[in-house]
Amino acid sequence: MNSEAPTVDLAVLVPSLFGFPLEGMAAAGLADGVRQLDSLEAQVVARRAEYLAQAERAGVARQGGYGSTTGWLMAVSGDPAAVCRSRLAVATALEEMPETKAAFASGEVSESRVRLLAQAQALAPDQFAHDEAALVAQAAVVSATRLPQVLAQWRRTTDPAGAVADAERLHTLRALHISPAWSGLVHLDGDLDPEGGSMVLAALRSLSEGAALEANDCRTPAQCRADALIEICRRHLNAASPKGSQRPHVTVTIGWDALQQDHGVVDVEGGPVSAETVRRLACDATLIPMILDGAEPIAVGSSRRVIPPALRRALEVRDHHCSHPGCDTPARWCDAHHLQHWAQGGTTTLNNPRG
């Protein structure tokens, strides 16, 4: 007679982790605690992978009316589809990776390293099975940045032709996703092939590392990279364009009355921005006055820059960097801004604009 295994209350194991204070603990004790928790985390995630593999084998998704185990896991965990697919892929791969599975369960390798090993196994299953023990041993000791290089070298050595095919396949997998989030931030996510990725990395580093930064630059590395990407796009948009075409820029259409108001939100391509932001952008922009009849333009004036080039150069010489408190962004990367908004009557003189 078949009987179901009893459900285990895993929560009873957790309180022992929180039953003692950390204040006053020696550095060695803190380091040891972090290492133990890292190992414990790997063991917990490995156990979760076993749960997922069993759910896949038992067909619990179909029994529950779900179209796939990914859909079932989304409902159970509340995590997005991409996360659930990744977890299920690792759990499924581990069924063919006994050495990796054992090291994962014992806490010797982390989930991120197991994911890399699973990717290598998918590329060359037979060769990976032959070399798995050696690869897992290296994965347990090399740095996180070194492991991808170890696996790439293994792939090139064991199957040179396959490595070439991998490179071609990587190029077809290139993708970039960019979308506004509900918070107003714009989220970027994607993958680049090695050649394209190297070019992007070199471009970002040229503006976010070393000589590109002032000695007292207080931005974080991540902020520097974000600013560098924006600057690269800005330079592209300001570059010479083919004859007869117009340089692409962000276009904001806003009524004069709305531009002068203190409150409000305007929709642009990247998402909603405040009227205050639009006024700031208008301080150093190309303006094209036009008269609209509803949504139809009936008269269009000539475009003109609010901040002329000569005044811009004077600002860069005077300010050297962004004048906002705590910001050391170089002046050449900044927009000029009127202390009293141009849209509210501020004069375009050296005493009113700032970098």
DRENBAKE-848351 format. One record per residue: residue in one letter; x, z, y of N, C-alpha, C in turn. Coordinates in steps of 0.05 Angstrom, whole numbers, padded with zeros to 5 digits, always signed. Each point is the difference from the previous one (the first is absolute). Layout:
AXZYXZYXZY
...
//
This chain:
M+00017+00000-00024-00017+00000+00024+00018+00000+00025
N-00006-00018+00019+00015-00002+00025-00010+00020+00020
S+00018+00012+00015-00008+00018+00021+00019-00005+00024
E-00011+00003+00024+00015-00004+00024+00019+00023+00005
A+00024-00007+00011+00019+00022+00007-00012+00015+00024
P+00005+00026+00001-00011+00016+00022+00013-00008+00027
T-00016+00002+00021+00010-00005+00027+00017+00024+00009
V+00023-00006+00011+00019+00020+00009-00002+00004+00030
D-00002+00025+00008-00001+00007+00029+00029+00001+00010
L+00010-00022+00011+00028-00002+00008+00005+00017+00025
A-00021+00006+00015+00004+00015+00025+00012+00028-00005
V-00004+00011-00024+00010+00027-00005+00031+00001+00000
L+00013-00024-00002+00029+00000-00001+00012+00000+00028
V-00016-00005+00021+00010-00004+00027+00007+00026+00014
P-00016+00022-00001+00005+00023+00017+00028+00012-00002
S+00013-00003-00023+00027+00011-00003+00020-00013+00019
L-00006-00024+00011+00018-00013+00018-00001+00012+00028
F-00022+00014+00006-00005+00010+00027+00000+00030+00003
G+00008+00014-00021-00002+00029+00000+00023+00015+00012
F+00017-00013+00014+00023+00015+00012+00007-00013+00027
P+00011+00016+00019+00007-00010+00026+00026-00016+00000
L+00003-00018+00018+00025-00016+00003+00017+00010+00023
E-00011+00016+00018+00016+00010+00022+00023+00016-00010
G+00024-00006+00011+00023+00015-00007+00015-00010-00025
M-00011-00020-00013+00012-00010-00024+00026-00015+00007
A+00021+00004-00015+00026-00013+00005-00002-00030-00003
A+00019-00014+00013+00000-00029-00001+00002-00010-00029
A+00016+00013-00016+00002-00008-00028-00026+00002-00015
G-00015+00022+00006-00026+00004-00012-00020-00021+00008
L+00000-00008+00026-00018-00020+00010+00007-00027-00013
A+00025-00007-00002+00008-00025-00012-00008-00001-00030
D+00005+00022-00013-00008+00002-00029-00030-00003-00003
G-00015+00012+00018-00029-00002-00001-00010-00028+00004
V+00012-00014+00019-00007-00028+00005+00006-00017-00025
R+00023+00004-00012+00007-00015-00024-00020+00005-00023
Q-00007+00026-00003-00019+00007-00022-00027-00013+00005
L-00009+00001+00026-00026-00011+00006+00000-00030-00003
D+00023-00014+00007+00002-00028-00005-00003-00007-00030
S+00013+00016-00016-00001-00004-00029-00029+00005-00010
L-00012+00022+00010-00027+00006-00008-00020-00021+00009
E+00004-00011+00024-00017-00021+00010+00001-00024-00019
A+00025-00008-00008+00003-00022-00018-00015+00005-00026
Q+00002+00024-00010-00013+00006-00026-00031-00001+00003
V-00010+00009+00023-00029-00001+00005-00009-00029+00002
V+00015-00016+00015-00008-00028+00003+00002-00015-00027
A+00021+00007-00016+00002-00012-00027-00024+00007-00017
R-00008+00025+00002-00024+00008-00015-00025-00014+00009
R-00002-00005+00026-00023-00015+00011+00001-00029-00012
A+00024-00011-00002+00002-00027-00012-00010+00000-00028
E+00006+00021-00016-00011+00002-00027-00030+00001+00000
Y-00012+00015+00019-00029+00001+00003-00011-00028+00005
L+00013-00015+00018-00009-00027+00007+00003-00019-00024
A+00022+00002-00014+00004-00017-00023-00022+00005-00021
Q-00006+00025-00004-00021+00008-00020-00027-00010+00010
A-00005+00002+00025-00026-00010+00011-00002-00030-00004
E+00022-00014+00003+00000-00029-00005-00005-00007-00029
R+00014+00015-00018-00003-00005-00029-00029+00006-00009
A-00011+00022+00011-00026+00009-00009-00023-00016+00013
G+00006-00016+00019-00021-00016+00013-00020+00017+00016
V+00010+00021+00013-00018+00017+00015-00013-00014+00023
A+00013-00020+00011-00012-00015+00023-00025-00014-00009
R+00001-00014-00022-00024-00014-00010-00022+00020-00007
Q+00008+00022-00013-00020+00020-00007-00015+00011+00024
G+00015+00002+00022-00012+00011+00025-00013-00022+00018
G+00000-00024-00009-00012-00022+00015+00017-00012+00021
Y+00026+00005-00001+00019-00012+00019+00011-00026-00010
G+00007-00018+00018+00010-00026-00007+00028+00000-00010
S+00015+00021+00008+00028+00002-00008+00009+00029+00001
T+00023+00005-00012+00011+00027+00002+00009+00007+00028
T+00008-00021+00015+00007+00004+00028-00024+00010+00015
G-00023-00013-00004-00025+00009+00014-00007+00029-00008
W+00003+00006-00026-00005+00028-00009+00018+00019+00014
L+00026-00006+00001+00019+00018+00013-00005+00003+00029
M-00009-00021+00014-00007+00002+00028-00022+00021+00004
A-00020-00001-00018-00023+00018+00002+00009+00029-00007
V+00018+00003-00020+00009+00026-00008+00018+00013+00021
S+00019-00015+00010+00020+00011+00018-00006-00003+00030
G-00016-00020+00007-00005-00005+00028+00022-00015+00014
D+00020-00009-00015+00022-00015+00012-00007-00030+00002
P+00013-00014+00018-00006-00029+00003+00009-00016-00024
A-00010-00025-00001+00004-00017-00023+00030-00005-00005
A+00016-00005+00021+00028-00006-00004+00014+00023-00013
V-00005+00025+00008+00013+00023-00012-00008+00003-00029
C-00026-00004-00006-00010+00003-00027+00011-00022-00018
R+00002-00025+00010+00012-00021-00016+00029+00006-00007
S+00015+00010+00020+00028+00006-00005+00003+00022-00021
R-00016+00021+00002+00002+00022-00019-00007-00009-00028
L-00021-00017-00002-00008-00009-00026+00021-00019-00012
A+00013-00017+00017+00020-00018-00010+00024+00016-00011
V+00008+00021+00013+00022+00017-00010-00008+00013-00026
A-00025+00011-00001-00009+00013-00025+00000-00019-00023
T-00009-00025+00005-00001-00020-00022+00028-00008-00008
A+00017-00004+00019+00028-00009-00007+00014+00021-00016
L-00005+00026+00006+00014+00021-00014-00005+00000-00030
E-00023-00012-00008-00006-00001-00029+00021-00017-00015
E+00014-00018+00014+00020-00016-00012+00028+00009+00008
M+00003+00023+00013+00026+00010+00010+00004+00029-00010
P+00006+00004-00025+00002+00027-00011+00021+00017+00013
E+00024-00011+00006+00021+00016+00012-00007+00008+00028
T-00012-00019+00015-00009+00006+00027-00022+00021+00000
K-00018-00003-00018-00023+00019-00002+00010+00028-00006
A+00019+00003-00018+00011+00026-00006+00014+00013+00023
A+00017-00017+00015+00014+00011+00023-00019+00007+00023
F-00021-00015+00002-00021+00006+00020-00014+00026-00006
A-00008+00003-00025-00014+00024-00009+00017+00026+00003
S+00026-00003-00002+00018+00023+00002+00008+00005+00029
G-00008-00017+00019+00007+00004+00028+00027-00010+00007
E+00013-00016-00017+00027-00011+00006-00001-00022+00020
V-00021-00016+00000-00003-00023+00019-00026+00002+00014
S-00001-00008+00025-00024+00002+00017-00018-00024-00004
E-00024+00002+00011-00019-00022-00002+00011-00026+00013
S+00013+00003+00023+00010-00024+00014+00021-00014-00017
R+00016+00015-00015+00021-00012-00017-00013-00012-00025
V-00020+00013-00010-00014-00011-00023-00014-00026+00007
R-00010-00002+00024-00013-00025+00009+00021-00023+00001
L+00024+00006+00009+00021-00021+00001+00007-00008-00029
L+00003+00019-00018+00006-00006-00027-00022-00017-00013
A-00025+00006+00007-00023-00015-00011+00001-00029+00010
Q+00008-00004+00025+00003-00027+00011+00021-00015-00015
A+00023+00013-00007+00021-00013-00015-00009-00006-00028
Q-00015+00018-00012-00010-00005-00027-00019-00024-00001
A-00016-00003+00021-00019-00023+00001+00014-00026+00002
L+00024-00001+00012+00015-00025+00003+00013-00009-00026
A+00010+00019-00016+00014-00007-00024-00005+00022-00021
P-00023+00000-00013-00008+00021-00018+00020+00004-00024
D+00008-00022-00012+00017+00003-00023+00028+00011+00007
Q+00012-00010+00021+00026+00009+00009-00002+00029+00010
F-00022+00007+00013-00004+00027+00010-00001+00020-00023
A-00015-00008-00021-00002+00017-00024+00028+00006-00012
H+00017-00020+00001+00027+00003-00011+00017+00019+00018
D-00004-00002+00026+00017+00014+00019-00013+00025+00013
E-00025+00006-00009-00015+00021+00014+00014+00026+00002
A+00012+00010-00021+00012+00027+00001+00022+00001+00021
A+00016-00021+00002+00022-00001+00020-00011-00002+00028
L-00021-00015+00004-00012-00003+00026-00013+00026+00009
V-00014+00013-00018-00012+00026+00007+00021+00021+00007
A+00022+00000-00015+00021+00019+00006+00011-00004+00028
Q+00003-00026+00008+00010-00005+00027-00021+00007+00021
A-00026-00006-00006-00021+00006+00019-00002+00030+00005
A+00009+00016-00018-00002+00029+00003+00022+00011+00019
V+00021-00016+00004+00023+00012+00015+00007-00016+00026
V-00005-00026+00001+00008-00015+00023-00020+00006+00023
S+00009-00007+00025-00017+00005+00023-00023-00019+00001
A-00020+00007+00016-00024-00017+00001+00006-00027+00011
T+00020-00002+00018+00007-00026+00012+00017-00016-00020
R+00014+00013-00018+00017-00013-00019-00015-00011-00024
L-00022+00013-00008-00014-00009-00024-00009-00029+00001
P-00013-00009+00021-00008-00029+00001+00024-00018-00004
Q+00023+00007+00010+00024-00017-00003+00009+00000-00030
V-00002+00023-00012+00007+00002-00029-00017-00018-00016
L-00026+00001+00005-00019-00016-00015+00003-00030+00005
A+00006-00007+00026+00004-00028+00006+00025-00010-00014
Q+00021+00016-00001+00025-00008-00014-00005-00003-00030
W-00015+00018-00011-00008-00002-00028-00015-00026-00006
R-00018-00007+00018-00016-00024-00004+00018-00025+00002
R+00018-00001+00019+00018-00023+00003+00019-00003-00023
T+00008+00023-00011+00020-00001-00022-00013-00008-00027
T-00024+00011-00004-00013-00005-00026-00014-00026-00002
D-00009-00011+00023-00016-00025+00000+00004-00014+00026
P+00023-00014+00003+00005-00014+00026-00022-00020+00007
A-00009-00015-00020-00021-00020+00006-00026+00014+00009
G-00006+00022-00013-00023+00016+00008+00002+00011+00028
A+00025+00008+00008+00004+00010+00027-00005-00021+00021
V+00008-00025-00006-00006-00022+00019-00030-00004+00002
A-00014+00001-00023-00029-00003+00001-00013+00023+00015
D+00012+00024-00003-00011+00023+00015+00001-00005+00030
A+00023-00011+00009+00004-00005+00029-00021-00020+00010
E-00005-00021-00016-00021-00019+00008-00028+00013+00000
R-00004+00017-00020-00026+00013-00001-00004+00019+00023
L+00021+00014+00008-00002+00019+00023-00008-00015+00025
H+00010-00025+00003-00007-00015+00024-00030-00005+00001
T-00012-00006-00023-00029-00005-00001-00016+00025+00005
L+00012+00023-00004-00015+00026+00003+00001+00011+00028
R+00014-00014+00018+00002+00010+00028-00028+00002+00012
A-00004+00021+00015-00027+00004+00012+00003+00021+00022
L-00016-00003+00021-00001+00020+00021-00029+00005+00007
H-00007+00025+00000-00027+00008+00008+00002+00017+00026
I-00017-00007+00019+00000+00015+00025-00029+00002+00010
S-00008+00024+00006-00027+00005+00008-00003+00025+00017
P-00018+00000+00019-00005+00024+00016-00013+00022-00017
A+00010+00024+00003-00013+00023-00013-00021+00012+00018
W-00017+00017-00011-00021+00012+00016+00010+00016+00023
S+00025+00011-00003+00012+00017+00021+00009-00016+00024
G+00002-00027-00003+00011-00017+00021+00028-00009-00006
L+00014+00013-00018+00026-00009-00009-00003-00027-00015
V+00020-00016+00000+00000-00025-00016+00019+00004-00024
H-00011-00003-00024+00015+00006-00025+00012-00025-00011
L+00026+00001-00007+00014-00022-00012+00008+00008-00029
D-00003-00019-00018+00008+00005-00028+00006-00027-00012
G+00021-00002-00016+00006-00025-00013+00026-00001-00014
D+00007-00023-00011+00025-00004-00015+00012-00026+00009
L+00026-00001+00002+00015-00024+00007+00020-00006-00022
D+00005-00026-00004+00020-00008-00020+00028+00009+00010
P+00020+00001-00017+00026+00011+00009+00012-00015+00024
E-00002-00027+00001+00011-00014+00022-00014+00006+00026
G-00026-00002-00001-00016+00006+00025+00003+00029+00008
G+00000+00018-00020+00002+00028+00006+00027+00007+00012
S+00021-00013-00009+00027+00005+00012+00000-00009+00029
M-00013-00022+00006-00001-00010+00028-00015+00020+00018
V-00022+00010-00010-00016+00019+00015+00015+00026+00005
L+00013+00010-00022+00016+00024+00003+00022-00003+00020
A+00014-00023-00001+00022-00004+00019-00010-00001+00029
A-00023-00013+00004-00012-00002+00027-00008+00028+00010
L-00012+00016-00017-00009+00026+00008+00024+00018+00006
R+00021-00002-00017+00023+00017+00004+00015-00007+00026
S-00001-00026+00008+00014-00008+00024-00012+00012+00025
L-00025+00010-00002-00014+00012+00023-00006+00029-00003
S+00005+00011-00024-00007+00028-00005+00022+00018-00010
E+00025-00011-00002+00022+00015-00010+00025-00005+00018
G+00020+00018-00002+00026-00004+00011+00000-00006+00030
A+00013-00022+00008+00004-00006+00028-00026-00006+00014
A-00022-00005-00014-00025-00006+00013-00013+00025+00012
L+00010+00023-00008-00012+00025+00010+00018+00014+00020
E-00013+00013+00019+00014+00017+00019+00010+00026-00015
A+00021+00012+00011+00011+00024-00013-00020+00023-00002
N-00018+00001+00021-00019+00022+00001-00028-00008-00008
D-00002-00022-00016-00027-00010-00009-00012+00021-00018
C-00024+00009+00007-00012+00022-00015-00022-00010-00020
R-00003-00026-00003-00020-00010-00018+00009+00004-00029
T-00020+00003-00018+00007+00002-00029+00007-00028-00010
P+00015-00002-00023+00006-00026-00011-00025-00017-00004
A-00021+00012-00010-00025-00015-00005-00011-00011+00027
Q+00001+00016+00021-00010-00009+00026+00018-00023+00010
C+00026+00002-00004+00018-00021+00008-00007-00026-00014
R-00005+00001-00026-00007-00024-00014-00026-00012+00009
A-00020+00017+00005-00025-00009+00010+00003-00014+00028
D+00015+00013+00017+00005-00012+00027+00016-00026-00003
A+00019-00001-00019+00015-00024-00004-00017-00024-00009
L-00019+00006-00018-00018-00022-00009-00017-00010+00023
I-00010+00018+00017-00016-00008+00023+00018-00016+00020
E+00025+00008+00003+00017-00014+00019+00006-00028-00011
I+00004-00003-00026+00005-00026-00012-00024-00018+00005
C-00024+00010-00003-00024-00016+00005-00003-00006+00029
R+00007+00019+00018-00001-00005+00028+00018-00023+00009
R+00025+00001-00011+00019-00021+00007-00009-00027-00010
H-00012+00000-00024-00010-00026-00010-00022-00011+00018
L-00018+00018+00008-00023-00009+00017+00010-00009+00027
N+00022+00011+00010+00011-00008+00026+00020-00023-00002
A+00006-00009-00024+00019-00022-00003-00012-00026+00009
A+00017-00019+00005-00009-00027+00009-00018-00011-00022
S-00022-00013+00008-00019-00011-00019+00002-00031+00002
P-00010-00014-00021+00000-00029+00001-00013-00011+00024
K+00009-00023+00009-00011-00012+00024-00030-00004-00002
G-00014+00007+00021-00029-00004+00000-00016+00022-00012
S+00013+00020-00012-00015+00022-00013+00003+00025+00017
Q-00016+00020-00006+00001+00025+00015+00011+00022-00018
R+00017+00017+00010+00011+00021-00016-00023+00018-00010
P+00001+00009-00025-00021+00017-00010+00004+00029+00009
H-00020+00012+00011+00001+00028+00009-00026+00014-00008
V+00000+00026+00002-00024+00015-00003-00018-00005+00025
T-00024-00009-00005-00018-00006+00023-00021+00021+00001
V-00003+00012+00023-00021+00020+00005-00018-00010+00023
T-00025-00004-00007-00019-00009+00021-00017+00024+00008
I+00001+00008+00025-00014+00024+00009-00010-00005+00029
G-00023+00010+00005-00012-00003+00026+00016+00016+00021
W+00000-00009+00025+00014+00014+00021-00010+00028+00004
D-00026+00004-00001-00012+00027+00003+00009+00018-00023
A+00000-00010-00024+00009+00016-00023+00029+00007+00002
L+00016-00018+00011+00029+00005+00002+00005+00023+00020
Q-00017+00003+00019+00004+00021+00020-00012+00027-00008
Q-00017+00000-00020-00013+00025-00009+00019+00019-00014
D-00006+00025+00001+00018+00020-00012-00003+00003-00030
H-00023-00008-00011-00005+00004-00028-00010-00026-00013
G-00001+00001-00027-00009-00023-00014+00020-00010-00020
V-00010-00017-00019+00017-00011-00021-00005-00030+00000
V+00022-00015-00004-00001-00029-00002+00010-00009-00027
D-00013-00019-00013+00008-00010-00026+00020-00022+00003
V+00023+00002-00013+00020-00022-00001+00004-00006-00030
E+00018-00019-00006+00003-00009-00028+00009+00023-00018
G+00018+00017+00009+00010+00021-00017-00019+00024-00003
G-00021+00001+00016-00018+00023-00001-00008+00009+00028
P-00015+00022+00002-00009+00010+00026+00023+00012+00016
V+00001-00006+00026+00019+00013+00018-00015+00010+00024
S+00010+00021+00013-00013+00011+00023+00003-00017+00025
A-00019+00003+00019+00003-00014+00025+00025+00009+00014
E+00009+00024-00004+00025+00010+00012+00024-00016-00011
T-00001-00007-00026+00021-00016-00012+00000-00028+00012
V-00024-00011+00003-00002-00027+00012+00011+00000+00028
R-00006+00020+00016+00011+00002+00027+00030+00001+00000
R+00011+00015-00020+00029+00001-00002+00012-00027-00007
L-00013-00014-00019+00010-00026-00007-00002-00020+00023
A-00021+00004+00016-00003-00018+00023+00021+00004+00022
C+00014+00022-00001+00021+00005+00019+00024-00019-00003
D+00004-00011-00024+00022-00018-00005-00009-00021-00019
A-00017-00018+00010-00012-00020-00016-00003-00027+00015
T-00007-00020-00015-00008-00026+00012-00030+00001+00003
L-00010-00002+00024-00028+00001+00005-00011-00027+00007
I-00023-00006-00011-00015-00025+00005-00028+00007+00010
P-00004+00000+00026-00027+00006+00010-00020-00022-00007
M-00024+00008-00009-00021-00020-00005-00027+00013+00005
I-00019-00017+00007-00027+00008+00005-00017-00008-00024
L-00015+00018-00011-00016-00005-00024-00029+00000+00008
D-00015-00017-00013-00029+00000+00001-00009+00008-00028
G-00005+00025-00004-00004+00010-00027+00026+00000-00015
A+00002-00015-00022+00025-00003-00014+00015-00026+00006
E-00012-00016+00018+00012-00026+00006+00016+00001+00026
P+00026-00008-00001+00015-00002+00025-00009-00024+00017
I-00004+00005+00026-00008-00021+00018+00021-00006+00021
A+00020+00017+00002+00022-00004+00019+00025+00015-00010
V+00023-00013-00001+00025+00012-00010+00021-00003+00021
G+00014+00022+00006+00022-00001+00019+00027-00004-00014
S+00021+00000+00015+00027-00004-00010+00011+00026-00011
S+00016-00002-00022+00012+00024-00011+00023+00009+00017
R+00005+00026+00001+00022+00011+00016+00009+00026-00012
R+00025+00007+00003+00011+00025-00009-00004+00021+00021
V-00009+00024-00009-00003+00023+00018+00028+00009+00009
I+00018+00004-00018+00027+00009+00006+00019-00025+00001
P+00010-00008+00023+00017-00023+00001+00027+00005-00013
P+00014-00020-00009+00026+00003-00014+00021+00016+00016
A+00001-00004+00026+00021+00014+00016-00005+00030+00000
L-00026+00008+00003-00007+00028+00000+00005+00012-00027
R-00005-00015-00021+00005+00009-00027+00030+00007-00004
R+00017-00018+00009+00029+00005-00003+00009+00025+00015
A-00012+00004+00024+00007+00024+00016-00009+00025-00015
L-00023+00000-00013-00010+00023-00014+00019+00007-00023
E+00010-00020-00015+00018+00004-00022+00026+00013+00009
V+00010-00009+00023+00025+00011+00011-00004+00029+00008
R-00023+00005+00012-00005+00027+00010-00006+00020-00022
D-00017-00007-00020-00010+00020-00019+00015+00001-00026
H+00013-00021-00008+00016-00001-00025-00017+00002-00025
H-00020+00017+00000-00017+00004-00024-00028+00008+00009
C-00017+00003-00020-00028+00008+00006-00001+00026+00016
S-00017+00001+00020-00001+00023+00017-00020+00021-00010
H-00014-00005-00022-00018+00020-00011+00016+00023-00010
P-00009+00025+00005+00016+00023-00009+00004+00000-00030
G+00026+00003-00008+00007+00001-00029+00004-00027-00013
C-00004-00022+00015+00003-00027-00012+00025-00013+00011
D+00018-00009-00018+00025-00012+00008+00001-00030-00008
T-00023-00013-00003-00001-00028-00007+00015-00016+00022
P+00018-00018-00007+00015-00015+00021-00019-00015+00018
A+00008-00002+00026-00017-00012+00020-00007-00029-00007
R+00018-00014-00013-00006-00028-00006-00022-00003-00020
W-00007+00022-00014-00022-00001-00020-00026+00009+00013
C+00000+00009+00024-00024+00013+00012-00016-00019+00017
D-00025+00006+00004-00016-00013+00020+00001+00017+00026
A-00002-00014+00022-00001+00014+00026-00028+00011+00004
H-00002+00022+00015-00026+00013+00003-00002+00011+00029
H-00023-00004+00013-00004+00011+00027-00007+00029-00002
L+00012+00016+00017-00007+00028+00002-00030+00003+00008
Q-00008-00016+00019-00028-00003+00006-00008-00027-00011
H-00019-00001-00018-00007-00025-00014-00004-00023+00019
W+00011-00023-00008-00003-00024+00016-00030-00007+00003
A-00015+00005-00022-00029-00007+00001-00015+00019+00019
Q+00012+00022+00008-00013+00019+00018+00013-00001+00028
G+00014-00022+00006+00011-00003+00026+00029+00007+00003
G+00014+00007-00021+00028+00007+00001+00017-00024+00008
T+00020+00005+00017+00017-00022+00009+00021-00007-00020
T+00008-00025-00001+00021-00009-00018+00027+00000+00015
T+00011+00025+00003+00025+00004+00014+00018+00017-00017
L+00025+00002+00007+00019+00015-00016-00007+00030-00001
N-00012+00010+00021-00008+00028+00001-00024+00007-00016
N-00017-00021-00007-00024+00006-00015+00003-00006-00030
P+00012-00022-00008+00003-00004-00029+00022+00018-00012
R-00003+00005-00025+00021+00014-00015+00003-00013-00027
G+00023+00004-00014+00004-00012-00026-00014+00014-00022
//
